Amino acid sequence: MKKRKKLKLKKQVYFFLAGIIVVILSVIFGVSFYRDAKYKETLEYQLIKEGYNKDEIALLQSKLKEDEILEDVKSYEKDLLLSLVQEKYFLSKNLKEYVEYNEENEEDYELSDIVAVVNVHAHLKWYQETYETDTSLQEKMIVNKFYELSKDYVPENLKVIPLTYAYGAEGDNQIIDYAYDKFMDLWQAGKDAGYHFMVQSSYRDYEEQESLYNERKASLGERKADETAARPGHSEHQTGLVLDMVSIAHSSGEDFSQSEDYQWLQENAYKYGFIERYPEGKTYLTGYSPESWHWRYVGIEAATICHNENITYDEYYAFYIES
């Protein structure tokens, strides 16, 4: 009798243990199934299905907005998309414009140029769209063929550049005081190196620029005038941060651009916060023919980046400020 009870008890224990095992296995498989189902809902799984590996997925996630990645992946050709996001100055907000502009210009431009052109709005016609310049940025403000100053804008703390350093009559040339101080440091460094720089032109108000532009337009036509002069409100001279500067030894623009004096400025001006605003080979980004004499104060930090990365201020502003 006791033996039957013991056998019955053993069977109950076996059944109990078996039940526990079944429950555990069910939980394990259930959890696994749930995890698998949830993983299939993830962005990573969706991108793997689209043919991207984990390294490529990590790259996309670092450069694109999370909620737009899958849409972008389905909208654009894989190799082009991956190449674009690897460009140093890639901005996710401009992806559609990059692709569209590349379709029209891939035979003429490298992808790096495509990115640069779109970032600075140069894929549009000059002056096609205009934005108000943020003057609160002070030396980092931008004024170009898309960003404009109001007719009434006059910079504060303009300081007269003495005739020791400038051509013209006393009081003709002015620049904002903090840029003046850096110009003096630059001028002295140039002097110590054997170069004597002179300012030909500096601050111009809206009306002066309007008169200059209209004269050039009347003599050269609008297209040629736009290559060599800014329309009123779009001139950097109105910021009070610009110096048209040559040297006593080489006072004409063409002569200056071929001189050692100019080369010294190219190699050293950034140390004092000045950049060559319209360099050779960058017309497609700036909208202006090269001007070896046009130097803009942007501060040492921005000038150093422009110099070290060989980019225009338009590119700097688009990537480091506007973005």
Buried (B, 14 or more C-beta within 10 A) or exposed (E): EEEEEEEEEEEEEEEEEEEEEEEEEEEEEEEEEEEEEEEEEEBEBBBBEEEBEEEBBEBBBEBBEEEEBBEBBEEBEEEBBBEBBEBEBBBBEBBEBBBEBBEEEEEEBEBEBBBBBBBBBBBBEBBEEBEEBEBEEBBBBBBBBBBBBEEEBEBEEBBBBEBEBBBBEEEBBBBBEBBBBBBBEBBEBBEEEEBEBBBBBBBBBBEBBBEBBBEBBEEBEEEEBBBEBBBBBBBBBBBBBBBBBBBEBBEEBEBBBEBEBBEBBEEBBBBBBBBBBBBEEBBEBBBBEBBBBBBBBBBBEBBBBBBEEEBBBBBBBBBBEBE
